[in-house]
């Protein structure tokens, strides 16, 4: 019987964190010693303690075995070639491509590590059992997408097409048949008039497919499709638009270069070395790299950007690679500027995320991926200020967390600085957020937030700009409020600095945001400053009273915004 395939591991719902897990392992005594149930459990604890994945069983009483989490992370890292398996010279050590991933300092470099991994990855293999014949999941996807374009169909794969058709293709020779099935599937859907009829048809097809698969249910096919989308997007070749996988504009030439070479499975004797080192990319070749560079230059110039580059024919491959990635980075910034300009129109979606974060994340309507609450908190506040607009710093300068090429968050902002900095014409907002609500909030946020604001006060004073700290949490602990109410920091020379920091609840901020945008309005950044100043005036009261007065100021501001 047939089997559907999937990339990586379905239990790792956020493969964007694989790099963080690999880095944590590299700095741990477990590196080179990840054998046995106890060490697998220690790996689970490591992943949890580093906030890479929340392992609920480690926080429950009585304690339950959670070694399977470490085991599954290890398996996923091995399947992608970032970790050598136990039969290598030294068990479970990080590979050359794994080291390249750990050391990657930009999104584009990370994506190339995953692209090298998935270009090499094939199943079955010495570390992954699967029925013959040997095939490359990535090549199957690329052949289907480019094949759809050749026959005049939309060159994309929907989640449902992935679930019921594409992930059941095991040979390049079967791609044409898959394209015909996709064409029929789309035609049949187009004949149905209501979303309910289309959903029933999709479910019926998936149930039918599952009925002849070996021990795989219809729900399993959906899970596999979702997992495949996630891993494929890590390569940078694809983005997701309307639940459809499409080739990223700036990667079309690379896709063309990959599929121009006939697929030949890697010899079993060579497979592990190729996987561990990462497959060669077309752009490792100078002429192909130049083609990719020229295609990116054309994109930038079409956008109105002037691009000046040296004589490409005189550059070494390493220099071409560096230049190509720089130009692609420029293109991603073009896209981020376009994204930023659209945020005022997206205010209702932003509000839905703000409201979702005020709830238990399990009850957030699926908007917030499991374990990603802190990252999405920073991300949605960044989007909220992009919607308020009029910022003088660039969108990527306003955030310290990373985003992917779909502008979704990849982890939280690193320590050592504020989460976000929003610079306006006469003032600056230094924003910090937390989902911590207990008395630990003051210990975790009191000193760092004051330090981050203080470090920017003197810098912006030279530009004549006042710096405000904005601290947002679902619940503001009174001890935290007291720390900010006092608002003092001492410089190295013991001179005293007064800090302006206002603590708000997320509900209060969401109420302001909604009132400022509803009724075809746009929340004025100067109104935001005035609200902060009004709250600071009330800081002469002790912390419990100050919190009440802040609440009153917010309520008054909301009412004024609603009638304006």
Protein Blocks (a to p, Z undefined) as FASTA:
>chain_A
ZZdddehjfklmblmlmmmmmmmmmmpmkgopagcjklmmmmmmmmmmnomaccfklmcc
cdddfklmmmmmmmmmmmnopaccfklmbghiacfklmmmmmpcbfklmmmmmmmmmmmp
ccddfkbgcddddddfklmmmmmmmmmmmnopacdddfklmmmmmmmccbfklmmmmmmm
mmmmmmmmmmpmbfklmmmmmmmmmmmmmmmcghiafklmmmmmmmmmmmmmmnomacce
ehiacddfklmmmmmmmmmpccddddfklmmmmmmnopadfklpmklmmmmmmmmmmmmm
mnopacddddfklpcfklmmmmmmmmmmmmmmmmmmmmmmmmmmmmmmmmmmmmmmmpcf
klnnomagghilmmmmmmmmmmmmmmngmiabdfklmpcbdcdfkopaedjadehiafbd
cddfkbccdddddfbfbfklmmmmmmmmmmmmmmmmmmmmmnopacddddddfbdcfklm
mmmmnopacdfkopacddddddddfklmmmmmmmmmgghiacdfklmmmmmmmmmmmmmp
cfklmmmmmmmmmmmmmmmmmmZZ
